Amino acid sequence: MCAADAAFFPFIPTMLNSVLQNTTALLEVGILVRAVAESEKRELVRLFPSVTIHYFDVELGALGNLYVKMALSPMSYARVLMADRVDWDKFVYLDIDMLVMGDVRELFETDLADKPFAACFPDGRLNAGMMVINAAHWRERDLASQILQFARTHRPKEADQASIEAVCGSEGVPLDVRWNVLVDPMWGRRLFRDPDRFRQAKILHFITGFKPWNFGFFLLPAELRQSWRRHFKPSCLRRDPMAELRFASWQAKTLMLEASKYCAARAVRIARSAVDHT
């Protein structure tokens, strides 16, 4: 399962292509969509003839009054709704900004018992970009309603992720962190000094608004750029110009802010050095 609005839909092919390149399993894919043209949906089906793709439309009202950061959309909450939209008892959820280097069959075969989900907890906190969801359990406990109610009441900074963690995070089955290795092109660059961390990854997850399909590509080390190129799936899917503009504006402001912080820190170091010398 995955979810997308018009802004993220064009980037599904690369994520899905990475899944296919690393498994022999027959895939059935469900996609929750909002504001995606029928022609775009048909094009994605044409790109992957060996995959059964189901679309589930999400009404704007279902995601109303939910807090999200500027670089995100309310569709980040869509993963919460998935269990109620399908008749499957279990599925693997994947964010679109991922490259899957391991076999998703291994994830799907995770023993959940009576637990609501399995996921990675880097640094002890849930990252909901990849989850193995016990859909039957979610429906039985009506977890979607509980999580969305928490989100609307508390409006947490980390949106749906924090809401899931608050409602049922302590019940999650922890997975090997290699199944969700976070790649932060802007604020996590110090981790690029440890290439083995990325070579051993079973899933690379490109977090923040700096993505491999935008300016974030140029902030990545060569090895990660090659990984993206290796799995990239060319398509005729149309990119949303307004979303592109919104992301570009956010990136420009962020880069300017980081540059000003760097200049200020450097000025402080120079001033301290001058005082020490004196």
C-alpha positions, 0 to 999 in steps of 0.5 A: 500500500501507498498513498499520493496526491497529484504532487507525489503520484509521479514518483511512485514508479521509481519506488515500485520499480525498486520493489520489483527489482528485489522480489519474485513475489507477485505484487498486489498494490493498493494506492490511496489517491486524491486529486489524481487524474484518471489518465494518470492512474491508467498510465501507472497501470500501463507501466507495470503490467505484471502488478495488480493495482487498486485505487482508492479515492480519499475525500478531502473531508476525511482529512480535514482539520489535520495539522501538517508541515509546509512541505507535506500534505494532509495525504500523509495521514492517508496511511491511517485510513488504509486498513478500513479501505481494503479487505486484506487482513495484512499489508506492507505500507511504503512511503513513496520517497523510498528505494526498496533494496530488500525483498518485501516478501520478508516484511510481509511474512513478519509475525504480527500475532495480535499486534497492530503493526511492525515498524522501525524505531530509529533512535527509539522513535517510530518512523511510519514510512514503512509499516507492516499493518495488521489490518484486521486488528486495526478494523477491530479496534477502530484505530483509524478513528482513534488516531485521527481524533488524537491528531485533531485534538493535539495537532502534534508537530510530527502529524500522523506519525506522532499520532500513531505512536501516541495511540498504539506505538508501544504495541508495535513490533520493532523491526531491524532498522535496516528496513528503514534507513533515513537519508536526510540530504540537508540535516543528516549529512554527517551520516554520509561519512558512514557508507556502510550504513547505506550499503547495508540498508534494505530500504532507503528513506529520503526524508524532509522536503529535499528529495532525489527528484528535486534539489535534494539529488545534488546534496546526496553523495555519489553512491546514493545518487547512483542508487536512485538512478539505478532504480529510476523508472522513466514515465510520462506522468505529469508533475504538479507545477504548483507543488513543484513551486511550493517545494522550490520556495520551501527549499530556497527559504531553508537554504537561505536560513541555513546559509545565514546560520553558517555565516553567523556561526563563522562570524562568532568563531572569528570573533572568539579567535580574535579575542583569544589572540588579543 
